[in-house]
Amino acid sequence: MANVITRNIPNTITSCNLFCGCIASYMAFHGNYELALLFIVLGATFDFFDGMTARLLHVSSPIGKELDSLADDITFGLAPAAIAFSLFKEVHYPDFLLPLSGIMPYTAFLIAVFSALRLAKFNLDERQTSSFIGMPTPANALFWGSLTVGAHSFLVSDHFNALYLFFLVVVMSLLLVAELPMFSLKFKDLSWGHNKVSYIFLIVSIPLLIIFQLSGFAAVIVWYIILSLLTYKK
């Protein structure tokens, strides 16, 4: 009995991630971006601890791997897509885009589609053990949640419009599956030499979070992309 319980602890934590993703999606569809972001962050926390728990308990199962990908696509795929979908309903539409105002919101679901592709590639790609190829789905979800909460008044003003939002959806979706190496924050030890990129990332990220507050996570994700490009440039 104890072995059965122990074996299912990581899957239970993964299920909590999935549950958070469902709530985040619901909140996003109803325009409650703050709670959507909160449950995305909670989901990301569970996503971090399910893998750690599996390693600590020395348990793994095929269902755990599949469940993890499904949970991630809801929390980090559908939830940010729902945020973008609701945002499309609020943003300004230039006159030439007004005939498409009923269609454009649905392009937000490109985020969910490309997130699923990203997760499928990750499961099969043996290169992504110590770093990533393409932007991780949690980073993309945090970007959308943070940007919408922290800069909502700007996004729905006349200075921003549906065309810019569509462009942002396409770019962020393509970054998920792009053949771009991106570093992982996994620390090998505490030395500067082995973790220089991670330390540089954190040194800049902390002030960004302090300065930009809720929208700081979006700024941090942009910084993460830039630093990855600089780190792995040929």
C-alpha positions as CSV (number, residue, x, y, z in Angstrom):
1,M,0.0,0.0,0.0
2,A,2.8,2.4,0.9
3,N,4.6,1.7,-2.4
4,V,1.4,2.5,-4.3
5,I,1.0,5.8,-2.5
6,T,4.6,6.7,-3.0
7,R,4.6,5.8,-6.7
8,N,1.6,8.1,-7.3
9,I,2.8,11.2,-5.4
10,P,4.5,12.7,-8.5
11,N,1.3,12.1,-10.6
12,T,-0.8,13.7,-7.9
13,I,1.4,16.8,-8.0
14,T,1.2,16.8,-11.8
15,S,-2.6,16.6,-11.6
16,C,-2.5,19.7,-9.3
17,N,-0.7,21.4,-12.2
18,L,-3.4,20.3,-14.6
19,F,-6.1,21.5,-12.2
20,C,-4.5,24.9,-11.9
21,G,-4.3,25.1,-15.7
22,C,-8.0,24.5,-16.0
23,I,-8.8,27.2,-13.5
24,A,-6.3,29.6,-15.2
25,S,-8.0,29.0,-18.5
26,Y,-11.4,29.6,-17.1
27,M,-10.3,32.8,-15.4
28,A,-8.6,34.0,-18.6
29,F,-11.7,33.4,-20.7
30,H,-13.7,35.5,-18.3
31,G,-11.1,38.4,-18.3
32,N,-9.8,37.8,-14.8
33,Y,-6.2,38.1,-15.8
34,E,-4.8,38.4,-12.3
35,L,-6.2,35.1,-11.1
36,A,-5.2,33.5,-14.4
37,L,-1.6,34.5,-13.8
38,L,-1.8,33.4,-10.2
39,F,-2.9,29.9,-11.2
40,I,-0.3,29.7,-14.0
41,V,2.4,30.5,-11.4
42,L,0.9,27.8,-9.1
43,G,0.8,25.4,-12.0
44,A,4.5,26.1,-12.7
45,T,5.3,25.5,-9.1
46,F,3.6,22.1,-9.2
47,D,5.4,21.4,-12.5
48,F,8.7,22.1,-10.9
49,F,8.0,19.9,-7.9
50,D,6.6,16.8,-9.7
51,G,9.8,16.1,-11.4
52,M,11.9,16.8,-8.3
53,T,9.6,14.5,-6.2
54,A,9.9,11.7,-8.8
55,R,13.7,11.9,-8.6
56,L,13.8,12.1,-4.8
57,L,11.5,9.1,-4.5
58,H,13.2,7.2,-7.3
59,V,9.8,6.6,-9.0
60,S,8.8,7.0,-12.6
61,S,6.1,5.6,-14.9
62,P,5.1,6.0,-18.6
63,I,1.8,7.5,-17.5
64,G,3.6,10.1,-15.5
65,K,5.5,11.4,-18.6
66,E,2.3,11.5,-20.6
67,L,0.3,13.2,-17.9
68,D,3.0,15.8,-17.4
69,S,2.8,16.8,-21.1
70,L,-1.0,17.0,-21.0
71,A,-0.9,19.1,-17.9
72,D,1.7,21.4,-19.3
73,D,-0.3,21.9,-22.5
74,I,-3.3,23.1,-20.5
75,T,-1.4,25.3,-18.0
76,F,1.2,26.6,-20.4
77,G,-0.6,26.2,-23.7
78,L,-4.4,26.7,-23.3
79,A,-4.2,29.2,-20.4
80,P,-2.0,31.7,-22.3
81,A,-4.0,31.2,-25.4
82,A,-7.2,32.0,-23.4
83,I,-5.5,35.2,-22.2
84,A,-4.6,36.3,-25.7
85,F,-8.1,35.3,-26.9
86,S,-9.8,37.6,-24.3
87,L,-7.3,40.3,-25.0
88,F,-8.2,40.2,-28.7
89,K,-11.8,41.1,-27.5
90,E,-10.5,44.2,-25.8
91,V,-7.8,45.7,-28.0
92,H,-8.3,48.4,-30.5
93,Y,-9.0,47.4,-34.1
94,P,-7.9,49.8,-36.9
95,D,-10.5,50.4,-39.5
96,F,-9.0,48.0,-42.1
97,L,-9.1,45.2,-39.5
98,L,-12.7,45.7,-38.4
99,P,-14.1,43.1,-40.9
100,L,-11.8,40.5,-39.2
101,S,-12.6,41.4,-35.6
102,G,-14.8,38.4,-35.2
103,I,-12.1,36.0,-36.6
104,M,-8.8,37.3,-35.2
105,P,-9.4,36.3,-31.6
106,Y,-9.3,32.7,-32.6
107,T,-5.7,33.1,-33.9
108,A,-4.8,33.2,-30.2
109,F,-5.1,29.4,-30.1
110,L,-1.9,29.1,-32.2
111,I,-0.3,29.4,-28.8
112,A,-1.9,26.2,-27.6
113,V,-1.1,24.4,-30.9
114,F,2.5,25.3,-30.9
115,S,2.8,24.6,-27.2
116,A,1.7,21.0,-27.9
117,L,4.2,20.8,-30.7
118,R,6.9,22.1,-28.4
119,L,6.1,19.6,-25.7
120,A,6.0,16.7,-28.2
121,K,9.4,17.7,-29.6
122,F,10.8,18.0,-26.1
123,N,9.7,14.4,-25.2
124,L,11.5,13.0,-28.3
125,D,14.5,15.3,-28.5
126,E,17.6,13.8,-26.7
127,R,19.5,17.1,-27.1
128,Q,17.4,18.8,-24.4
129,T,18.8,17.3,-21.3
130,S,20.9,20.3,-19.9
131,S,19.4,23.1,-22.1
132,F,16.4,23.7,-24.3
133,I,15.8,24.0,-28.1
134,G,13.1,26.6,-28.5
135,M,11.4,28.6,-25.7
136,P,10.0,26.5,-22.8
137,T,6.2,26.6,-22.5
138,P,6.2,27.9,-18.9
139,A,8.3,30.9,-20.0
140,N,5.7,31.7,-22.8
141,A,2.8,31.3,-20.4
142,L,4.4,33.6,-17.8
143,F,5.1,36.2,-20.6
144,W,1.5,36.4,-21.6
145,G,0.1,36.4,-18.0
146,S,2.6,39.0,-16.8
147,L,2.3,41.3,-19.8
148,T,-1.5,41.3,-19.7
149,V,-1.7,42.0,-16.0
150,G,1.1,44.5,-15.8
151,A,0.5,46.4,-19.0
152,H,-3.3,46.0,-19.5
153,S,-4.1,49.7,-19.7
154,F,-1.5,50.1,-22.5
155,L,-2.6,47.0,-24.4
156,V,-6.2,48.2,-24.6
157,S,-5.2,51.8,-25.5
158,D,-5.0,53.4,-29.0
159,H,-1.2,53.0,-28.8
160,F,-1.6,49.2,-29.3
161,N,-4.0,47.3,-31.6
162,A,-5.0,43.9,-32.8
163,L,-2.4,43.8,-35.6
164,Y,0.4,44.1,-33.0
165,L,-1.2,41.5,-30.8
166,F,-1.5,39.1,-33.8
167,F,2.2,39.7,-34.6
168,L,3.1,38.9,-31.0
169,V,1.1,35.7,-31.0
170,V,2.8,34.5,-34.2
171,V,6.3,35.4,-32.9
172,M,5.9,33.9,-29.5
173,S,4.4,30.7,-31.0
174,L,7.2,30.3,-33.5
175,L,9.8,30.8,-30.7
176,L,8.3,27.7,-29.0
177,V,9.4,25.4,-31.9
178,A,12.3,27.3,-33.3
179,E,15.7,25.6,-33.5
180,L,17.2,28.1,-31.1
181,P,19.3,26.9,-28.1
182,M,18.1,28.3,-24.8
183,F,19.8,27.9,-21.5
184,S,18.4,26.1,-18.5
185,L,18.4,27.5,-15.0
186,K,19.6,24.2,-13.5
187,F,22.6,24.8,-11.4
188,K,25.4,22.2,-11.5
189,D,26.9,23.7,-8.3
190,L,27.2,27.2,-6.8
191,S,30.4,28.2,-8.7
192,W,30.5,31.1,-11.1
193,G,32.4,29.2,-13.8
194,H,29.8,26.5,-14.2
195,N,26.8,28.8,-13.9
196,K,27.9,32.1,-15.4
197,V,24.9,32.5,-17.7
198,S,22.4,31.7,-15.0
199,Y,24.0,34.2,-12.6
200,I,24.0,36.9,-15.2
201,F,20.4,36.2,-15.9
202,L,19.4,36.4,-12.3
203,I,21.5,39.6,-11.7
204,V,19.6,41.4,-14.4
205,S,16.2,39.8,-13.7
206,I,15.9,40.8,-10.1
207,P,16.0,44.6,-10.9
208,L,13.6,44.1,-13.8
209,L,11.1,42.5,-11.4
210,I,11.6,45.3,-8.9
211,I,11.2,48.1,-11.5
212,F,8.3,46.6,-13.6
213,Q,6.6,44.6,-10.8
214,L,3.8,42.5,-12.3
215,S,4.9,43.1,-15.9
216,G,8.4,42.3,-14.8
217,F,8.0,38.6,-15.6
218,A,7.4,39.6,-19.3
219,A,10.5,41.7,-19.2
220,V,12.5,38.8,-17.7
221,I,11.3,36.4,-20.4
222,V,12.4,38.9,-23.1
223,W,15.8,39.1,-21.3
224,Y,15.9,35.3,-21.2
225,I,15.5,35.2,-25.0
226,I,18.1,37.9,-25.6
227,L,20.6,36.2,-23.3
228,S,20.1,32.8,-24.9
229,L,20.7,34.3,-28.4
230,L,23.9,36.0,-27.1
231,T,25.1,32.8,-25.4
232,Y,24.6,30.4,-28.2
233,K,25.3,32.7,-31.2
234,K,27.7,31.2,-33.7
